[in-house]
């Protein structure tokens, strides 16, 4: 049973690391701030979730597992909230999203009107 838990925990930890690396690559490759923020927040939340779950398997049923669970809940609530707040601040600041049509040409999408 220990061998199965060990393999599962390391698979989760390595999978979470891969997700975090993909999120880091998204920060470099995506075209504008909104796309980068979307990619990074979703992928990194999943990566952290997998890493913390793998660490919970490693810790067993101890106080450490409870602490890791509290960290996981905190991250799952704060990461989407902070991404939303950052996007709203960017929109209210006048930043517009860059979108591509089917022909591959890039255009700016208008933000909210300032009235």
TIZABA-867008 format. One line per field, with one value per residue (C-alpha): residue number from 1; residue in three letters; x negated, z, y negated. Coordinates in steps of 0.1 Angstrom, whole numbers, plus 5000, padded with zeros to 4 digits. Layout:
BEGIN
k = c(NUM;...);
r = c(ala;...);
east = c(X;...);
up = c(Z;...);
north = c(Y;...);
END
This chain:
BEGIN
k = c(1;2;3;4;5;6;7;8;9;10;11;12;13;14;15;16;17;18;19;20;21;22;23;24;25;26;27;28;29;30;31;32;33;34;35;36;37;38;39;40;41;42;43;44;45;46;47;48;49;50;51;52;53;54;55;56;57;58;59;60;61;62;63;64;65;66;67;68;69;70;71;72;73;74;75;76;77;78;79;80;81;82;83;84;85;86;87;88;89;90;91;92;93;94;95;96;97;98;99;100;101;102;103;104;105;106;107;108;109;110;111;112;113;114;115);
r = c(unk;unk;unk;unk;unk;unk;unk;unk;unk;unk;unk;unk;unk;unk;unk;unk;unk;unk;unk;unk;unk;unk;unk;unk;unk;unk;unk;unk;unk;unk;unk;unk;unk;unk;unk;unk;unk;unk;unk;unk;unk;unk;unk;unk;unk;unk;unk;unk;unk;unk;unk;unk;unk;unk;unk;unk;unk;unk;unk;unk;unk;unk;unk;unk;unk;unk;unk;unk;unk;unk;unk;unk;unk;unk;unk;unk;unk;unk;unk;unk;unk;unk;unk;unk;unk;unk;unk;unk;unk;unk;unk;unk;unk;unk;unk;unk;unk;unk;unk;unk;unk;unk;unk;unk;unk;unk;unk;unk;unk;unk;unk;unk;unk;unk;unk);
east = c(5000;4971;4957;4991;4994;4958;4963;4996;4981;4951;4973;4994;4963;4947;4980;4984;4949;4956;4988;4969;4942;4970;4984;4950;4947;4982;4969;4943;4962;4997;5004;5020;5024;5059;5048;5017;5036;5062;5037;5015;5042;5060;5029;5011;5041;5044;5006;5006;5036;5019;4987;5005;5026;4994;4978;5010;5005;4969;4977;5004;5032;5015;5018;4996;5024;5049;5026;5020;5058;5063;5036;5053;5087;5071;5055;5087;5106;5079;5065;5097;5107;5074;5074;5109;5099;5068;5089;5115;5088;5072;5105;5114;5079;5087;5067;5084;5082;5065;5087;5081;5107;5109;5086;5058;5057;5055;5078;5084;5117;5133;5135;5164;5175;5165;5197);
up = c(5000;5007;4973;4956;4977;4969;4932;4932;4952;4930;4899;4913;4922;4888;4870;4891;4882;4845;4848;4864;4836;4810;4828;4828;4791;4786;4803;4776;4745;4748;4730;4755;4792;4794;4777;4798;4830;4820;4811;4841;4867;4855;4849;4880;4902;4888;4892;4928;4935;4922;4940;4973;4968;4962;4993;5013;5001;5013;5047;5055;5079;5101;5112;5082;5058;5075;5070;5033;5029;5043;5019;4990;4999;5003;4969;4952;4965;4962;4928;4907;4928;4923;4886;4883;4903;4881;4849;4861;4871;4836;4819;4840;4833;4796;4785;4756;4746;4713;4694;4661;4635;4613;4587;4612;4613;4647;4660;4692;4710;4726;4764;4784;4775;4798;4805);
north = c(5000;4976;4982;4972;4941;4932;4936;4917;4888;4885;4886;4858;4837;4842;4835;4803;4792;4798;4777;4749;4750;4748;4718;4701;4708;4693;4661;4658;4670;4655;4622;4598;4592;4608;4640;4643;4637;4663;4689;4684;4683;4714;4735;4724;4731;4766;4771;4759;4781;4812;4805;4799;4831;4851;4836;4846;4882;4880;4866;4892;4884;4859;4822;4814;4827;4804;4774;4783;4786;4752;4738;4755;4740;4706;4708;4720;4690;4663;4671;4666;4636;4619;4626;4611;4580;4576;4579;4554;4529;4533;4528;4498;4484;4484;4515;4533;4569;4580;4605;4623;4629;4660;4645;4643;4605;4589;4561;4543;4550;4520;4518;4503;4469;4441;4421);
END
